[in-house]
Amino acid sequence: MDDLEAARAALAGARSIVVMTGAGISAESGIPTFRDAMTGLWSRFRPEDLATEEAFRRDPRAVWDWYAWRRERVEGVAPNPGHRAIARLEALAAARGAPFLLVTQNVDGLHQAAGSARLVELHGNIRRVKCLDAGHPAARWAPDEHPPRCAACGSWLRPDVVWFGEMLPEGAFESAAAAAADCGVFLCVGTSGLVEPAASLPRVALRAGARVIEVNAEPTPLTAHASWSLPGKAGEILPALVAE
Ligand code: BV8
């Protein structure tokens, strides 16, 4: 039995499943990943220049406009077969009463668009906007203000994502870590494993005795520790991994 077959069998019979995704699963939808040499957003910007509160306070227009550009890109793309395979995996697990949780680092909302429901967004969602001082949600704002102001308190609006140096949403990491510590199979897709505390979740699963399946176009720090490492594109491998 080859690695794909063995991993597929492990998923099909898993008593409980956690799936963790990173930017790599959205690459085939046309969203550049953070660290891809050619298209990665990091190659165009220095992360500390844009994805931090300090950067926003230093240059609110640049940070607001970068996120507005990314939000427009995200609104124009669709989930790919990788996202849809994970939504199917959730449905198959539910049909046999196996607990399932999807933990994503992505902020693009494509998992929800593909039908995933049992989902934790560790780093927020770029489609949501809130104000800097009080977290008031904003559904609309002046298109010609960079950044616009909160209608409720007048502070700047900002994307509802987790910036570097910020805490993750209340309870998000705790519920992800609890599920990882109690799962039979942990499927890790399209993440370079560089950002903490998300990157610690596969290690939590391994320490608890779970089988870990990695799907990634490149080797990562997790590859040597995974039960099965399936090299290649998520949009091609995941549908085969979840096939009936
Ligand atoms: C925190 C939202 C507690 C924003 C993101 C010093 C001071 C303070 C903190 C730290 C510090 N040193 C370290 C830290 C922790 C820090 C951190 O990890 N820094 C890193 C850079 C070292 N973490 C934090 O700050 C976190 N908060 O720790 O709070 C705290 C608070 C204060 C003080 C101390 C502690 C918050 C981290 C959240 C940051 N926000 N996103 C935005 O989107 O703009 S993270 C960002 O990176 C995205 O969410 C992204 O998902 C994530 C991780 O990247 P990946 O998803 O892995 O994507 P990447 O491009 O790296 O890799 C893509 C992979 O896909 C590759 O492996 C590639 O091979 C593969 N791939 C490509 N194509 C495909 C594919 N695979 C399959 N198929 C394909 N087709």
Residues whose N, C-alpha, C, O or C-beta is under 5 A from the ligand:
A	BS01	BV8	G22 A23 G24 A27 E28 T33 F34 R35 D36 A51 Q105 N106 V107 H123 V161 V162 W163 F164 G165 E166 M167 L168 G190 T191 S192 G193 L194 V195 E196 P197 V215 N216 A217 E218 G232 K233 A234
